[in-house]
């Protein structure tokens, strides 16, 4: 749970930086990186479970 709190704080820092410095290009970059991380984690979890059910 602590990890989520720190991640949320980090995201708020990114958005505050983008708003203050007018660096709007950083928002899509952060969103894409988070989606890629989510796909990697989801792939690691779902892969072994699918293989187990096949065999």
PDB file of N, CA, C and O in Angstrom:
ATOM      1  N   UNK A   1       0.824  -1.193   0.000  1.00  0.00           N
ATOM      2  CA  UNK A   1       0.000   0.000   0.000  1.00  0.00           C
ATOM      3  C   UNK A   1       0.870   1.261   0.000  1.00  0.00           C
ATOM      4  O   UNK A   1       0.500   2.291  -0.562  1.00  0.00           O
ATOM      5  N   UNK A   2       2.013   1.153   0.632  1.00  0.00           N
ATOM      6  CA  UNK A   2       2.914   2.295   0.679  1.00  0.00           C
ATOM      7  C   UNK A   2       3.412   2.636  -0.723  1.00  0.00           C
ATOM      8  O   UNK A   2       3.625   3.805  -1.047  1.00  0.00           O
ATOM      9  N   UNK A   3       3.596   1.606  -1.553  1.00  0.00           N
ATOM     10  CA  UNK A   3       4.068   1.802  -2.930  1.00  0.00           C
ATOM     11  C   UNK A   3       3.083   2.658  -3.720  1.00  0.00           C
ATOM     12  O   UNK A   3       3.490   3.532  -4.486  1.00  0.00           O
ATOM     13  N   UNK A   4       1.799   2.410  -3.536  1.00  0.00           N
ATOM     14  CA  UNK A   4       0.770   3.164  -4.255  1.00  0.00           C
ATOM     15  C   UNK A   4       0.781   4.623  -3.797  1.00  0.00           C
ATOM     16  O   UNK A   4       0.595   5.533  -4.605  1.00  0.00           O
ATOM     17  N   UNK A   5       0.998   4.839  -2.508  1.00  0.00           N
ATOM     18  CA  UNK A   5       1.042   6.202  -1.989  1.00  0.00           C
ATOM     19  C   UNK A   5       2.205   6.981  -2.604  1.00  0.00           C
ATOM     20  O   UNK A   5       2.045   8.139  -2.990  1.00  0.00           O
ATOM     21  N   UNK A   6       3.358   6.353  -2.691  1.00  0.00           N
ATOM     22  CA  UNK A   6       4.516   7.022  -3.285  1.00  0.00           C
ATOM     23  C   UNK A   6       4.338   7.217  -4.781  1.00  0.00           C
ATOM     24  O   UNK A   6       4.757   8.239  -5.325  1.00  0.00           O
ATOM     25  N   UNK A   7       3.723   6.249  -5.452  1.00  0.00           N
ATOM     26  CA  UNK A   7       3.457   6.402  -6.883  1.00  0.00           C
ATOM     27  C   UNK A   7       2.500   7.561  -7.128  1.00  0.00           C
ATOM     28  O   UNK A   7       2.701   8.348  -8.053  1.00  0.00           O
ATOM     29  N   UNK A   8       1.467   7.669  -6.310  1.00  0.00           N
ATOM     30  CA  UNK A   8       0.505   8.759  -6.451  1.00  0.00           C
ATOM     31  C   UNK A   8       1.192  10.108  -6.224  1.00  0.00           C
ATOM     32  O   UNK A   8       0.925  11.073  -6.940  1.00  0.00           O
ATOM     33  N   UNK A   9       2.074  10.167  -5.229  1.00  0.00           N
ATOM     34  CA  UNK A   9       2.808  11.406  -4.955  1.00  0.00           C
ATOM     35  C   UNK A   9       3.719  11.768  -6.133  1.00  0.00           C
ATOM     36  O   UNK A   9       3.834  12.938  -6.497  1.00  0.00           O
ATOM     37  N   UNK A  10       4.358  10.768  -6.716  1.00  0.00           N
ATOM     38  CA  UNK A  10       5.230  11.011  -7.866  1.00  0.00           C
ATOM     39  C   UNK A  10       4.439  11.524  -9.065  1.00  0.00           C
ATOM     40  O   UNK A  10       4.889  12.439  -9.755  1.00  0.00           O
ATOM     41  N   UNK A  11       3.275  10.949  -9.317  1.00  0.00           N
ATOM     42  CA  UNK A  11       2.435  11.411 -10.428  1.00  0.00           C
ATOM     43  C   UNK A  11       1.964  12.847 -10.208  1.00  0.00           C
ATOM     44  O   UNK A  11       1.915  13.641 -11.148  1.00  0.00           O
ATOM     45  N   UNK A  12       1.622  13.173  -8.976  1.00  0.00           N
ATOM     46  CA  UNK A  12       1.217  14.549  -8.688  1.00  0.00           C
ATOM     47  C   UNK A  12       2.369  15.517  -8.923  1.00  0.00           C
ATOM     48  O   UNK A  12       2.162  16.636  -9.391  1.00  0.00           O
ATOM     49  N   UNK A  13       3.585  15.082  -8.597  1.00  0.00           N
ATOM     50  CA  UNK A  13       4.763  15.923  -8.848  1.00  0.00           C
ATOM     51  C   UNK A  13       4.965  16.148 -10.355  1.00  0.00           C
ATOM     52  O   UNK A  13       5.263  17.262 -10.784  1.00  0.00           O
ATOM     53  N   UNK A  14       4.801  15.080 -11.153  1.00  0.00           N
ATOM     54  CA  UNK A  14       4.935  15.213 -12.609  1.00  0.00           C
ATOM     55  C   UNK A  14       3.920  16.206 -13.166  1.00  0.00           C
ATOM     56  O   UNK A  14       4.267  17.074 -13.966  1.00  0.00           O
ATOM     57  N   UNK A  15       2.664  16.073 -12.739  1.00  0.00           N
ATOM     58  CA  UNK A  15       1.629  16.956 -13.263  1.00  0.00           C
ATOM     59  C   UNK A  15       1.830  18.394 -12.786  1.00  0.00           C
ATOM     60  O   UNK A  15       1.556  19.330 -13.537  1.00  0.00           O
ATOM     61  N   UNK A  16       2.300  18.584 -11.563  1.00  0.00           N
ATOM     62  CA  UNK A  16       2.589  19.933 -11.068  1.00  0.00           C
ATOM     63  C   UNK A  16       3.744  20.555 -11.861  1.00  0.00           C
ATOM     64  O   UNK A  16       3.714  21.738 -12.199  1.00  0.00           O
ATOM     65  N   UNK A  17       4.757  19.736 -12.150  1.00  0.00           N
ATOM     66  CA  UNK A  17       5.879  20.223 -12.962  1.00  0.00           C
ATOM     67  C   UNK A  17       5.407  20.625 -14.347  1.00  0.00           C
ATOM     68  O   UNK A  17       5.796  21.674 -14.861  1.00  0.00           O
ATOM     69  N   UNK A  18       4.563  19.789 -14.957  1.00  0.00           N
ATOM     70  CA  UNK A  18       4.068  20.084 -16.305  1.00  0.00           C
ATOM     71  C   UNK A  18       3.234  21.357 -16.311  1.00  0.00           C
ATOM     72  O   UNK A  18       3.334  22.160 -17.238  1.00  0.00           O
ATOM     73  N   UNK A  19       2.430  21.541 -15.305  1.00  0.00           N
ATOM     74  CA  UNK A  19       1.583  22.729 -15.247  1.00  0.00           C
ATOM     75  C   UNK A  19       2.416  23.991 -15.010  1.00  0.00           C
ATOM     76  O   UNK A  19       2.183  25.022 -15.640  1.00  0.00           O
ATOM     77  N   UNK A  20       3.381  23.902 -14.105  1.00  0.00           N
ATOM     78  CA  UNK A  20       4.173  25.081 -13.770  1.00  0.00           C
ATOM     79  C   UNK A  20       5.102  25.502 -14.903  1.00  0.00           C
ATOM     80  O   UNK A  20       5.256  26.694 -15.166  1.00  0.00           O
ATOM     81  N   UNK A  21       5.722  24.535 -15.575  1.00  0.00           N
ATOM     82  CA  UNK A  21       6.701  24.845 -16.616  1.00  0.00           C
ATOM     83  C   UNK A  21       6.144  24.773 -18.030  1.00  0.00           C
ATOM     84  O   UNK A  21       6.892  24.897 -18.999  1.00  0.00           O
ATOM     85  N   UNK A  22       4.838  24.575 -18.153  1.00  0.00           N
ATOM     86  CA  UNK A  22       4.183  24.460 -19.459  1.00  0.00           C
ATOM     87  C   UNK A  22       4.820  23.360 -20.303  1.00  0.00           C
ATOM     88  O   UNK A  22       4.963  23.498 -21.518  1.00  0.00           O
ATOM     89  N   UNK A  23       5.195  22.280 -19.651  1.00  0.00           N
ATOM     90  CA  UNK A  23       5.805  21.135 -20.336  1.00  0.00           C
ATOM     91  C   UNK A  23       4.726  20.067 -20.531  1.00  0.00           C
ATOM     92  O   UNK A  23       4.756  19.020 -19.884  1.00  0.00           O
ATOM     93  N   UNK A  24       3.794  20.335 -21.409  1.00  0.00           N
ATOM     94  CA  UNK A  24       2.657  19.434 -21.602  1.00  0.00           C
ATOM     95  C   UNK A  24       3.049  18.132 -22.283  1.00  0.00           C
ATOM     96  O   UNK A  24       2.277  17.173 -22.265  1.00  0.00           O
ATOM     97  N   UNK A  25       4.225  18.077 -22.880  1.00  0.00           N
ATOM     98  CA  UNK A  25       4.685  16.858 -23.536  1.00  0.00           C
ATOM     99  C   UNK A  25       4.972  15.741 -22.533  1.00  0.00           C
ATOM    100  O   UNK A  25       5.022  14.572 -22.912  1.00  0.00           O
ATOM    101  N   UNK A  26       5.160  16.083 -21.271  1.00  0.00           N
ATOM    102  CA  UNK A  26       5.513  15.064 -20.284  1.00  0.00           C
ATOM    103  C   UNK A  26       4.300  14.220 -19.885  1.00  0.00           C
ATOM    104  O   UNK A  26       4.465  13.077 -19.458  1.00  0.00           O
ATOM    105  N   UNK A  27       3.099  14.756 -20.015  1.00  0.00           N
ATOM    106  CA  UNK A  27       1.905  14.015 -19.585  1.00  0.00           C
ATOM    107  C   UNK A  27       1.665  12.781 -20.456  1.00  0.00           C
ATOM    108  O   UNK A  27       1.473  11.701 -19.897  1.00  0.00           O
ATOM    109  N   UNK A  28       1.665  12.872 -21.794  1.00  0.00           N
ATOM    110  CA  UNK A  28       1.501  11.644 -22.587  1.00  0.00           C
ATOM    111  C   UNK A  28       2.645  10.655 -22.377  1.00  0.00           C
ATOM    112  O   UNK A  28       2.439   9.442 -22.432  1.00  0.00           O
ATOM    113  N   UNK A  29       3.836  11.167 -22.140  1.00  0.00           N
ATOM    114  CA  UNK A  29       4.981  10.299 -21.890  1.00  0.00           C
ATOM    115  C   UNK A  29       4.776   9.473 -20.626  1.00  0.00           C
ATOM    116  O   UNK A  29       5.029   8.268 -20.623  1.00  0.00           O
ATOM    117  N   UNK A  30       4.327  10.103 -19.573  1.00  0.00           N
ATOM    118  CA  UNK A  30       4.086   9.402 -18.311  1.00  0.00           C
ATOM    119  C   UNK A  30       2.943   8.405 -18.466  1.00  0.00           C
ATOM    120  O   UNK A  30       3.022   7.294 -17.942  1.00  0.00           O
ATOM    121  N   UNK A  31       1.897   8.777 -19.166  1.00  0.00           N
ATOM    122  CA  UNK A  31       0.760   7.876 -19.369  1.00  0.00           C
ATOM    123  C   UNK A  31       1.184   6.640 -20.162  1.00  0.00           C
ATOM    124  O   UNK A  31       0.801   5.523 -19.815  1.00  0.00           O
ATOM    125  N   UNK A  32       1.961   6.827 -21.208  1.00  0.00           N
ATOM    126  CA  UNK A  32       2.423   5.694 -22.018  1.00  0.00           C
ATOM    127  C   UNK A  32       3.328   4.771 -21.201  1.00  0.00           C
ATOM    128  O   UNK A  32       3.215   3.549 -21.288  1.00  0.00           O
ATOM    129  N   UNK A  33       4.221   5.356 -20.411  1.00  0.00           N
ATOM    130  CA  UNK A  33       5.099   4.531 -19.579  1.00  0.00           C
ATOM    131  C   UNK A  33       4.308   3.743 -18.543  1.00  0.00           C
ATOM    132  O   UNK A  33       4.625   2.582 -18.283  1.00  0.00           O
ATOM    133  N   UNK A  34       3.293   4.347 -17.950  1.00  0.00           N
ATOM    134  CA  UNK A  34       2.460   3.627 -16.985  1.00  0.00           C
ATOM    135  C   UNK A  34       1.682   2.493 -17.655  1.00  0.00           C
ATOM    136  O   UNK A  34       1.555   1.409 -17.087  1.00  0.00           O
ATOM    137  N   UNK A  35       1.167   2.737 -18.849  1.00  0.00           N
ATOM    138  CA  UNK A  35       0.447   1.676 -19.561  1.00  0.00           C
ATOM    139  C   UNK A  35       1.373   0.521 -19.926  1.00  0.00           C
ATOM    140  O   UNK A  35       0.988  -0.643 -19.819  1.00  0.00           O
ATOM    141  N   UNK A  36       2.586   0.840 -20.353  1.00  0.00           N
ATOM    142  CA  UNK A  36       3.547  -0.218 -20.674  1.00  0.00           C
ATOM    143  C   UNK A  36       3.888  -1.035 -19.435  1.00  0.00           C
ATOM    144  O   UNK A  36       3.984  -2.260 -19.508  1.00  0.00           O
ATOM    145  N   UNK A  37       4.068  -0.376 -18.310  1.00  0.00           N
ATOM    146  CA  UNK A  37       4.355  -1.086 -17.062  1.00  0.00           C
ATOM    147  C   UNK A  37       3.181  -1.968 -16.662  1.00  0.00           C
ATOM    148  O   UNK A  37       3.376  -3.085 -16.183  1.00  0.00           O
ATOM    149  N   UNK A  38       1.962  -1.472 -16.857  1.00  0.00           N
ATOM    150  CA  UNK A  38       0.773  -2.264 -16.541  1.00  0.00           C
ATOM    151  C   UNK A  38       0.687  -3.502 -17.423  1.00  0.00           C
ATOM    152  O   UNK A  38       0.336  -4.578 -16.938  1.00  0.00           O
ATOM    153  N   UNK A  39       1.000  -3.371 -18.709  1.00  0.00           N
ATOM    154  CA  UNK A  39       0.972  -4.518 -19.617  1.00  0.00           C
ATOM    155  C   UNK A  39       2.038  -5.552 -19.249  1.00  0.00           C
ATOM    156  O   UNK A  39       1.796  -6.755 -19.347  1.00  0.00           O
ATOM    157  N   UNK A  40       3.196  -5.093 -18.834  1.00  0.00           N
ATOM    158  CA  UNK A  40       4.262  -6.018 -18.439  1.00  0.00           C
ATOM    159  C   UNK A  40       3.840  -6.794 -17.192  1.00  0.00           C
ATOM    160  O   UNK A  40       4.011  -8.012 -17.131  1.00  0.00           O
ATOM    161  N   UNK A  41       3.297  -6.103 -16.212  1.00  0.00           N
ATOM    162  CA  UNK A  41       2.867  -6.772 -14.977  1.00  0.00           C
ATOM    163  C   UNK A  41       1.714  -7.728 -15.270  1.00  0.00           C
ATOM    164  O   UNK A  41       1.702  -8.849 -14.762  1.00  0.00           O
ATOM    165  N   UNK A  42       0.754  -7.309 -16.074  1.00  0.00           N
ATOM    166  CA  UNK A  42      -0.381  -8.161 -16.411  1.00  0.00           C
ATOM    167  C   UNK A  42       0.076  -9.385 -17.203  1.00  0.00           C
ATOM    168  O   UNK A  42      -0.462 -10.477 -17.022  1.00  0.00           O
ATOM    169  N   UNK A  43       1.054  -9.211 -18.069  1.00  0.00           N
ATOM    170  CA  UNK A  43       1.557 -10.336 -18.850  1.00  0.00           C
ATOM    171  C   UNK A  43       2.295 -11.349 -17.994  1.00  0.00           C
ATOM    172  O   UNK A  43       2.233 -12.547 -18.269  1.00  0.00           O
ATOM    173  N   UNK A  44       2.979 -10.900 -16.981  1.00  0.00           N
ATOM    174  CA  UNK A  44       3.696 -11.817 -16.107  1.00  0.00           C
ATOM    175  C   UNK A  44       2.733 -12.611 -15.238  1.00  0.00           C
ATOM    176  O   UNK A  44       2.999 -13.765 -14.901  1.00  0.00           O
ATOM    177  N   UNK A  45       1.631 -12.002 -14.883  1.00  0.00           N
ATOM    178  CA  UNK A  45       0.673 -12.686 -14.016  1.00  0.00           C
ATOM    179  C   UNK A  45      -0.192 -13.644 -14.816  1.00  0.00           C
ATOM    180  O   UNK A  45      -0.431 -14.768 -14.374  1.00  0.00           O
ATOM    181  N   UNK A  46      -0.667 -13.225 -15.983  1.00  0.00           N
ATOM    182  CA  UNK A  46      -1.618 -14.027 -16.746  1.00  0.00           C
ATOM    183  C   UNK A  46      -0.943 -15.158 -17.508  1.00  0.00           C
ATOM    184  O   UNK A  46      -1.574 -16.187 -17.753  1.00  0.00           O
ATOM    185  N   UNK A  47       0.300 -15.003 -17.884  1.00  0.00           N
ATOM    186  CA  UNK A  47       0.988 -16.013 -18.681  1.00  0.00           C
ATOM    187  C   UNK A  47       1.083 -17.376 -18.001  1.00  0.00           C
ATOM    188  O   UNK A  47       0.616 -18.367 -18.562  1.00  0.00           O
ATOM    189  N   UNK A  48       1.667 -17.452 -16.822  1.00  0.00           N
ATOM    190  CA  UNK A  48       1.792 -18.756 -16.169  1.00  0.00           C
ATOM    191  C   UNK A  48       0.435 -19.373 -15.825  1.00  0.00           C
ATOM    192  O   UNK A  48       0.294 -20.595 -15.861  1.00  0.00           O
ATOM    193  N   UNK A  49      -0.555 -18.562 -15.495  1.00  0.00           N
ATOM    194  CA  UNK A  49      -1.868 -19.118 -15.170  1.00  0.00           C
ATOM    195  C   UNK A  49      -2.502 -19.743 -16.413  1.00  0.00           C
ATOM    196  O   UNK A  49      -3.152 -20.784 -16.311  1.00  0.00           O
ATOM    197  N   UNK A  50      -2.324 -19.126 -17.583  1.00  0.00           N
ATOM    198  CA  UNK A  50      -2.880 -19.660 -18.814  1.00  0.00           C
ATOM    199  C   UNK A  50      -2.180 -20.959 -19.196  1.00  0.00           C
ATOM    200  O   UNK A  50      -2.834 -21.918 -19.605  1.00  0.00           O
ATOM    201  N   UNK A  51      -0.881 -20.996 -19.069  1.00  0.00           N
ATOM    202  CA  UNK A  51      -0.130 -22.219 -19.408  1.00  0.00           C
ATOM    203  C   UNK A  51      -0.537 -23.360 -18.481  1.00  0.00           C
ATOM    204  O   UNK A  51      -0.657 -24.502 -18.926  1.00  0.00           O
ATOM    205  N   UNK A  52      -0.747 -23.069 -17.211  1.00  0.00           N
ATOM    206  CA  UNK A  52      -1.140 -24.098 -16.246  1.00  0.00           C
ATOM    207  C   UNK A  52      -2.491 -24.701 -16.608  1.00  0.00           C
ATOM    208  O   UNK A  52      -2.674 -25.912 -16.483  1.00  0.00           O
ATOM    209  N   UNK A  53      -3.448 -23.873 -17.059  1.00  0.00           N
ATOM    210  CA  UNK A  53      -4.764 -24.406 -17.389  1.00  0.00           C
ATOM    211  C   UNK A  53      -4.736 -25.221 -18.692  1.00  0.00           C
ATOM    212  O   UNK A  53      -5.558 -26.121 -18.865  1.00  0.00           O
ATOM    213  N   UNK A  54      -3.814 -24.925 -19.600  1.00  0.00           N
ATOM    214  CA  UNK A  54      -3.736 -25.678 -20.858  1.00  0.00           C
ATOM    215  C   UNK A  54      -3.215 -27.090 -20.597  1.00  0.00           C
ATOM    216  O   UNK A  54      -3.723 -28.056 -21.166  1.00  0.00           O
ATOM    217  N   UNK A  55      -2.210 -27.210 -19.745  1.00  0.00           N
ATOM    218  CA  UNK A  55      -1.651 -28.516 -19.473  1.00  0.00           C
ATOM    219  C   UNK A  55      -2.241 -29.060 -18.211  1.00  0.00           C
ATOM    220  O   UNK A  55      -1.898 -30.167 -17.797  1.00  0.00           O
TER     221      UNK A  55
END
